[in-house]
Amino acid sequence: MFSKSTCLLWGSNKRYVVTRILVMFCICATGVFRLVAILNHLNSPEISTNTDSCQLYLMARAFSENDSPYQPIPLMREKYLGITKDGTNPHPSPYPPLAPLLLSVFVNKMDIVTFDRIWILSSVLALYLSLFVLLKRYQTSRSRTSWFTSAFALAILLAFSSTLHADIFFGQMNCHLLLLLVCVWNSLRNDRNLLAGILLGISLALKPLHFLLFVFLLLKRNWSTLLTSVMVAALLTVLSFLVIGGWEPFLDYLKKTSEVSNLWMSSVFNLSLPFLLARTAHRGSFAITQIDSGDNLIKQIAYPEAPSALLIVGSVGMGLLILTFCVSAILKEKSTDLRYFKFALLSVLFLPVSWSHYALTAIPLGILFLARLTSVSAKWKTLLLGLLLFGIIFIEFQALMLYWAGLNDFTFITPNVPFIAYMGFQTSLLLSLAAVCIPWEVVVKK
């Protein structure tokens, strides 16, 4: 069985080649179908209004009309879209002002459905460009061009990655930030430190997702990139707040984002490592926080019930083990590329609120790992790819278990998830993210 799998993946026999072509065609068709299905699903303002891209749209509309972008989302939804139904986000948006300020130039010329679809397509394009830059750097085979390899990698993600599906369906910014992350890395490799600092500053001003890259630059003593990124991020943030009124809107933003962050910290889908450990240290269910969202106080149920103290101790111990492993791997790793992307991934794990779709940050590490496979035998390639596939299937299975356990839609906003199901999902995802932090040269020689 193992030898047949090896031949199917790497054999040059005509029937194996034809089989691989058919499989590639099916994967590409599935990826296109998934993307079209998501685009077709966002066919009305009522559906589009619960996405993060809708938050950006509403904030941009507020900018264009000299209004405050940090009003409660339902209030702006009613004001700019005429929709009064309850949504899943009864609070102000926590996004920094730079992105909606830039988008305010375009939003008056399109409706929310068109904006959502354009945003999704721009996310897919950003992901493709990220894959292209990464694969071009590590391309070893001359028989396939980088654009084709990147397109096929994108098709695989569109076909099978529920993380990517959630990201583009909810109009997240992670694909755009991934492109900036990869461009910063590429600039550093080419000794363009000034450009790297500018791009990193823009990325952090849009959304401080990869904040630990400051630590990476500090350890590398790359002062020019570090100082440039800090100045660019600070300058763009200051200019954005000056547009909406200066100091008072800035203080209001800090207050409201802190409240929103506290609200979502208690979510069972928050994968932040510190708050995963904090949640498992409590038993019972109770309301952890409440936030003033205009007329109503919104309460969030915090902790699922833990069935035993042993599971709590085991969960905390597993989290500490993962943390220790990741830190030690970073300190021992000599490859600058791997250290850079490990710091980016650890940034995601240490955010106050970290959703599963932030795991797109692990894509560069996966590509670096696959690039190492070019120096090993076909049997090693098959075994390691099989382990990688098993990890992906395991995560998808845990997501399906959550669905069976009571998540009867894909809004991902519900506290009614059994503790076992939620711990299985979060632990498996954390283990998979930590696994890509392994210094692979221990297993595969450079």
Secondary structure, 3 states (H helix, E strand, C coil): CHHHHHHHHHCCCHHHHHHHHHHHHHHHHHHHHHHHHHHHHCCCHHHHCCCHHHHHHHHHHHHHCCCCCCCEHHHHHHHHHCCCCCCCCCCECCCCCHHHHHHCCCHHHCCHHHHHHHHHHHHHHHHHHHHHHHHHHHCCCCCCCHHHHHHHHHHHHHHHCHHHHHHHHCCCCHHHHHHHHHHHHHHHHCCCHHHHHHHHHHHHHHCCCCCCHHHHHHHHCCHHHHHHHHHHHHHHHHHHHHHCCCHHHHHHHHHHHHHHHHHHHCCCCCCCHHHHHHHHCCCCCCEEEEEEECCEEEEEECCCCCCCHHHHHHHHHHHHHHHHHHHHHHHHCCCHHHHHHHHHHHHHHCCCCCCHHHHHHHHHHHHHHHHHHHHCCHHHHHHHHHHHHHHHHHHHHHHHHHHHHCCCCCCCCCCCCCHHHHHHHHHHHHHHHHHCCCCHHHCCCC
